[in-house]
Amino acid sequence: MSIEAAKPKFVEGFTIPDAYYELNHAIWTKGIEWQVEAPYNELTKTLLNVTLYIRRPEIRPLRHPEAPTSEEYISLYAYSKILTPEKTTEETYTYGERLRKIDFMGNTIEYDQFEKAIEKLKKSPTTRRCVLVIARPWDLESNEPPCLREVHIWLEPPSHNKLQLTAFFRSWDAYAASNANLGALQLMQEEIAKELGMTTGSITVFASNAHIYETSFPFVQKWLEKKSETKEFYIGKIDED
């Protein structure tokens, strides 16, 4: 791998569907080959050290028409996997469970990071400490470690009346998962902002390894090579401040 491959990249989108297109286009046109470790062993096209900035993620629709998801699934994913601590018996964990509980050496510690962060922001609007942590040290030994590792929520200066969200992914499936991830993060941001009595701002995502799997190559190639591709649809309705 060259030094150039590791150089940070910046990708920007106005809305979530717009950002979804820009992220996949950047990976498809500038990505390198990356072979996933065992037991998966699948080839990917990968962009390293990516920053994705979305200026107006609240604009609907949240779904890009070519994404393998739906508005209904995005909502279901947000409210059943992130905004609730419940999990099914088949699930090892969910993001929502990890944000409210810590299981360690047979003990369960109840600790609601959402509740604590909201309390902190109400008391100290200028705080930089509201980082919601999903990662665990023992994920190093897991075959299914969480892709999303942490979410930092903070209030935009100087008025501190708009909630901003910054997330970190160690690994990010750009084609199959990123649209649902981004939509769910926006819904999460809206629920927290509602508790704070304010509006939402931008979303910024840092991804160490953003990629498209080989099994998705035919779909991505067909989509990105469409001559009719325009960005008019993805702008959506804009109500300027």
DRENDO-1510 file (C-alpha; in Angstrom, 1 decimal, always signed):
<recs>
REC; n; res; u; v; w
REC; 1; MET; +0.0; +0.0; +0.0 .
REC; 2; SER; +1.3; +3.4; -1.0 .
REC; 3; ILE; +1.4; +6.5; +1.2 .
REC; 4; GLU; -1.1; +8.0; -1.2 .
REC; 5; ALA; -3.6; +5.3; -0.4 .
REC; 6; ALA; -3.5; +6.2; +3.3 .
REC; 7; LYS; -3.8; +9.9; +2.7 .
REC; 8; PRO; -7.1; +11.2; +4.2 .
REC; 9; LYS; -9.9; +11.9; +1.7 .
REC; 10; PHE; -12.8; +14.4; +2.0 .
REC; 11; VAL; -16.2; +13.6; +0.5 .
REC; 12; GLU; -19.1; +16.0; +0.8 .
REC; 13; GLY; -22.8; +15.7; +0.2 .
REC; 14; PHE; -25.7; +18.1; +0.7 .
REC; 15; THR; -28.3; +15.5; +1.7 .
REC; 16; ILE; -28.0; +11.9; +2.8 .
REC; 17; PRO; -28.9; +10.5; -0.7 .
REC; 18; ASP; -26.4; +12.9; -2.2 .
REC; 19; ALA; -23.7; +11.8; +0.2 .
REC; 20; TYR; -24.5; +8.2; -0.4 .
REC; 21; TYR; -23.8; +8.7; -4.2 .
REC; 22; GLU; -20.7; +10.7; -3.6 .
REC; 23; LEU; -19.2; +8.1; -1.2 .
REC; 24; ASN; -19.8; +5.2; -3.5 .
REC; 25; HIS; -18.6; +7.1; -6.5 .
REC; 26; ALA; -15.4; +8.1; -4.7 .
REC; 27; ILE; -14.7; +4.5; -3.7 .
REC; 28; TRP; -15.5; +3.1; -7.2 .
REC; 29; THR; -13.3; +5.6; -9.0 .
REC; 30; LYS; -10.4; +6.0; -6.5 .
REC; 31; GLY; -10.5; +2.9; -4.3 .
REC; 32; ILE; -7.8; +0.3; -4.0 .
REC; 33; GLU; -8.2; -3.5; -3.7 .
REC; 34; TRP; -8.4; -4.9; -0.2 .
REC; 35; GLN; -8.8; -8.6; +0.6 .
REC; 36; VAL; -10.9; -9.1; +3.7 .
REC; 37; GLU; -9.4; -11.5; +6.3 .
REC; 38; ALA; -10.7; -15.0; +7.1 .
REC; 39; PRO; -13.3; -16.3; +7.4 .
REC; 40; TYR; -14.8; -14.0; +4.8 .
REC; 41; ASN; -11.9; -13.7; +2.3 .
REC; 42; GLU; -13.8; -11.4; +0.0 .
REC; 43; LEU; -12.3; -8.8; -2.3 .
REC; 44; THR; -13.3; -5.2; -1.8 .
REC; 45; LYS; -12.7; -1.9; -3.4 .
REC; 46; THR; -11.6; +0.4; -0.6 .
REC; 47; LEU; -11.0; +4.0; +0.3 .
REC; 48; LEU; -9.0; +4.6; +3.4 .
REC; 49; ASN; -9.3; +7.4; +6.0 .
REC; 50; VAL; -12.4; +8.9; +4.6 .
REC; 51; THR; -14.2; +12.0; +6.0 .
REC; 52; LEU; -17.8; +12.3; +4.8 .
REC; 53; TYR; -19.6; +15.6; +5.5 .
REC; 54; ILE; -23.3; +16.0; +5.1 .
REC; 55; ARG; -24.5; +19.6; +5.3 .
REC; 56; ARG; -28.3; +19.0; +5.5 .
REC; 57; PRO; -29.0; +15.4; +6.5 .
REC; 58; GLU; -32.5; +16.2; +7.8 .
REC; 59; ILE; -33.9; +16.7; +4.3 .
REC; 60; ARG; -36.2; +14.0; +3.1 .
REC; 61; PRO; -36.1; +11.5; +1.6 .
REC; 62; LEU; -33.3; +9.8; +3.5 .
REC; 63; ARG; -33.0; +6.9; +1.0 .
REC; 64; HIS; -31.2; +7.1; -2.3 .
REC; 65; PRO; -33.4; +5.4; -5.0 .
REC; 66; GLU; -30.5; +3.0; -5.9 .
REC; 67; ALA; -29.7; +2.0; -2.3 .
REC; 68; PRO; -30.6; -1.6; -1.2 .
REC; 69; THR; -32.8; -0.3; +1.6 .
REC; 70; SER; -36.1; +1.5; +2.1 .
REC; 71; GLU; -37.4; +4.4; +4.2 .
REC; 72; GLU; -39.3; +1.9; +6.3 .
REC; 73; TYR; -36.2; -0.2; +7.0 .
REC; 74; ILE; -34.2; +2.9; +7.9 .
REC; 75; SER; -36.8; +3.8; +10.5 .
REC; 76; LEU; -37.1; +0.2; +11.8 .
REC; 77; TYR; -33.3; -0.1; +12.0 .
REC; 78; ALA; -33.0; +3.2; +14.0 .
REC; 79; TYR; -35.8; +2.4; +16.5 .
REC; 80; SER; -35.1; -1.3; +17.0 .
REC; 81; LYS; -31.3; -1.4; +16.8 .
REC; 82; ILE; -30.0; +2.0; +18.1 .
REC; 83; LEU; -32.7; +3.8; +20.0 .
REC; 84; THR; -33.7; +0.8; +22.1 .
REC; 85; PRO; -31.6; -1.5; +24.4 .
REC; 86; GLU; -33.6; -4.6; +23.4 .
REC; 87; LYS; -32.1; -7.4; +21.3 .
REC; 88; THR; -33.3; -10.7; +20.1 .
REC; 89; THR; -32.0; -14.1; +21.3 .
REC; 90; GLU; -30.2; -14.5; +18.0 .
REC; 91; GLU; -28.3; -11.2; +18.3 .
REC; 92; THR; -24.9; -11.1; +20.0 .
REC; 93; TYR; -25.4; -7.4; +20.5 .
REC; 94; THR; -27.0; -4.3; +19.0 .
REC; 95; TYR; -25.7; -0.7; +19.0 .
REC; 96; GLY; -28.7; +0.3; +21.3 .
REC; 97; GLU; -27.9; -2.4; +23.8 .
REC; 98; ARG; -24.2; -1.4; +24.0 .
REC; 99; LEU; -25.1; +2.2; +24.4 .
REC; 100; ARG; -27.1; +1.3; +27.6 .
REC; 101; LYS; -25.5; -1.8; +29.0 .
REC; 102; ILE; -22.0; -3.1; +29.6 .
REC; 103; ASP; -21.6; -6.9; +29.9 .
REC; 104; PHE; -18.3; -7.9; +31.4 .
REC; 105; MET; -17.1; -11.2; +33.0 .
REC; 106; GLY; -20.7; -12.3; +33.6 .
REC; 107; ASN; -21.9; -9.0; +35.0 .
REC; 108; THR; -24.2; -6.5; +33.4 .
REC; 109; ILE; -23.8; -2.8; +34.3 .
REC; 110; GLU; -26.7; -0.6; +33.4 .
REC; 111; TYR; -25.4; +2.7; +32.0 .
REC; 112; ASP; -27.6; +4.8; +29.6 .
REC; 113; GLN; -25.2; +6.8; +27.6 .
REC; 114; PHE; -28.1; +8.6; +25.8 .
REC; 115; GLU; -29.5; +9.8; +29.1 .
REC; 116; LYS; -26.1; +10.9; +30.5 .
REC; 117; ALA; -25.2; +12.8; +27.3 .
REC; 118; ILE; -28.5; +14.7; +27.3 .
REC; 119; GLU; -28.1; +15.6; +30.9 .
REC; 120; LYS; -24.5; +16.8; +30.2 .
REC; 121; LEU; -25.5; +18.9; +27.3 .
REC; 122; LYS; -28.3; +20.5; +29.2 .
REC; 123; LYS; -26.0; +21.4; +32.1 .
REC; 124; SER; -22.9; +22.3; +30.0 .
REC; 125; PRO; -23.8; +23.3; +26.3 .
REC; 126; THR; -20.1; +23.9; +25.5 .
REC; 127; THR; -19.0; +20.4; +26.6 .
REC; 128; ARG; -16.8; +18.3; +24.3 .
REC; 129; ARG; -17.2; +15.2; +26.4 .
REC; 130; CYS; -20.4; +13.7; +25.0 .
REC; 131; VAL; -19.0; +10.7; +23.2 .
REC; 132; LEU; -21.3; +7.7; +23.1 .
REC; 133; VAL; -19.1; +4.6; +23.0 .
REC; 134; ILE; -20.1; +1.3; +21.3 .
REC; 135; ALA; -16.6; -0.3; +21.1 .
REC; 136; ARG; -15.3; -2.7; +23.7 .
REC; 137; PRO; -11.6; -3.7; +24.2 .
REC; 138; TRP; -12.5; -7.4; +23.7 .
REC; 139; ASP; -13.9; -6.7; +20.3 .
REC; 140; LEU; -10.3; -7.5; +19.1 .
REC; 141; GLU; -11.1; -11.2; +19.6 .
REC; 142; SER; -14.5; -11.1; +18.1 .
REC; 143; ASN; -15.4; -12.4; +14.6 .
REC; 144; GLU; -18.2; -9.8; +14.5 .
REC; 145; PRO; -16.9; -6.6; +16.0 .
REC; 146; PRO; -19.2; -3.5; +15.6 .
REC; 147; CYS; -18.4; -1.4; +12.6 .
REC; 148; LEU; -19.7; +1.8; +14.3 .
REC; 149; ARG; -17.4; +2.5; +17.2 .
REC; 150; GLU; -18.5; +5.8; +18.7 .
REC; 151; VAL; -20.7; +8.8; +18.2 .
REC; 152; HIS; -19.8; +12.3; +19.4 .
REC; 153; ILE; -22.7; +14.8; +19.9 .
REC; 154; TRP; -22.1; +18.5; +20.5 .
REC; 155; LEU; -23.8; +21.8; +20.2 .
REC; 156; GLU; -22.8; +24.3; +17.5 .
REC; 157; PRO; -21.2; +27.5; +18.7 .
REC; 158; PRO; -21.7; +30.4; +19.3 .
REC; 159; SER; -25.5; +30.0; +20.0 .
REC; 160; HIS; -25.2; +26.3; +21.1 .
REC; 161; ASN; -28.8; +25.6; +20.0 .
REC; 162; LYS; -28.2; +23.2; +17.1 .
REC; 163; LEU; -27.1; +19.5; +17.7 .
REC; 164; GLN; -24.2; +18.3; +15.6 .
REC; 165; LEU; -23.2; +14.6; +15.2 .
REC; 166; THR; -19.8; +13.1; +14.4 .
REC; 167; ALA; -19.4; +9.3; +14.1 .
REC; 168; PHE; -16.5; +6.9; +13.6 .
REC; 169; PHE; -16.6; +3.6; +11.7 .
REC; 170; ARG; -13.6; +1.3; +11.7 .
REC; 171; SER; -15.2; -0.5; +8.7 .
REC; 172; TRP; -18.0; +0.7; +6.5 .
REC; 173; ASP; -19.9; -1.1; +3.7 .
REC; 174; ALA; -20.7; +1.9; +1.5 .
REC; 175; TYR; -23.1; +0.3; -0.9 .
REC; 176; ALA; -25.1; -2.2; +1.2 .
REC; 177; ALA; -25.1; -0.4; +4.6 .
REC; 178; SER; -24.1; +3.3; +4.6 .
REC; 179; ASN; -27.5; +4.7; +3.5 .
REC; 180; ALA; -29.3; +2.9; +6.3 .
REC; 181; ASN; -26.5; +3.8; +8.8 .
REC; 182; LEU; -26.7; +7.5; +7.8 .
REC; 183; GLY; -30.5; +7.6; +7.9 .
REC; 184; ALA; -30.5; +5.9; +11.3 .
REC; 185; LEU; -27.9; +8.3; +12.7 .
REC; 186; GLN; -30.1; +11.2; +11.5 .
REC; 187; LEU; -33.1; +9.8; +13.2 .
REC; 188; MET; -31.1; +9.3; +16.4 .
REC; 189; GLN; -29.9; +12.9; +16.2 .
REC; 190; GLU; -33.4; +14.1; +15.8 .
REC; 191; GLU; -34.6; +12.2; +18.9 .
REC; 192; ILE; -31.8; +13.6; +21.0 .
REC; 193; ALA; -32.4; +17.1; +19.6 .
REC; 194; LYS; -36.1; +16.8; +20.6 .
REC; 195; GLU; -35.1; +16.0; +24.2 .
REC; 196; LEU; -32.9; +19.1; +24.1 .
REC; 197; GLY; -35.5; +21.3; +22.5 .
REC; 198; MET; -33.4; +22.2; +19.5 .
REC; 199; THR; -32.9; +21.5; +15.8 .
REC; 200; THR; -30.3; +19.2; +14.2 .
REC; 201; GLY; -27.3; +20.2; +12.2 .
REC; 202; SER; -24.8; +18.4; +10.0 .
REC; 203; ILE; -23.4; +14.8; +10.2 .
REC; 204; THR; -19.7; +14.1; +9.8 .
REC; 205; VAL; -18.5; +10.5; +9.5 .
REC; 206; PHE; -14.9; +9.3; +9.8 .
REC; 207; ALA; -14.3; +5.9; +8.3 .
REC; 208; SER; -10.9; +4.1; +8.5 .
REC; 209; ASN; -12.0; +1.7; +5.8 .
REC; 210; ALA; -14.9; +2.5; +3.5 .
REC; 211; HIS; -15.5; -0.2; +0.9 .
REC; 212; ILE; -17.7; -1.9; -1.6 .
REC; 213; TYR; -17.7; -5.7; -1.6 .
REC; 214; GLU; -17.0; -7.7; -4.8 .
REC; 215; THR; -20.5; -9.2; -4.6 .
REC; 216; SER; -21.9; -5.7; -5.0 .
REC; 217; PHE; -19.6; -4.7; -8.0 .
REC; 218; PRO; -22.2; -5.5; -10.7 .
REC; 219; PHE; -24.9; -3.4; -9.0 .
REC; 220; VAL; -22.6; -0.4; -8.3 .
REC; 221; GLN; -21.1; -0.5; -11.8 .
REC; 222; LYS; -24.5; -0.5; -13.5 .
REC; 223; TRP; -25.7; +2.3; -11.2 .
REC; 224; LEU; -22.7; +4.6; -11.6 .
REC; 225; GLU; -22.4; +4.1; -15.3 .
REC; 226; LYS; -26.0; +5.3; -16.0 .
REC; 227; LYS; -25.8; +8.2; -18.4 .
REC; 228; SER; -29.0; +9.6; -17.0 .
REC; 229; GLU; -27.5; +10.1; -13.5 .
REC; 230; THR; -28.2; +13.6; -12.2 .
REC; 231; LYS; -28.0; +15.1; -8.8 .
REC; 232; GLU; -31.2; +17.1; -9.0 .
REC; 233; PHE; -33.3; +14.4; -7.2 .
REC; 234; TYR; -31.0; +14.1; -4.3 .
REC; 235; ILE; -31.1; +17.8; -3.4 .
REC; 236; GLY; -34.7; +17.4; -2.2 .
REC; 237; LYS; -36.7; +20.3; -0.8 .
REC; 238; ILE; -34.6; +23.0; +0.8 .
REC; 239; ASP; -36.0; +25.5; +3.3 .
REC; 240; GLU; -33.1; +27.9; +3.8 .
REC; 241; ASP; -32.7; +29.6; +7.2 .
</recs>
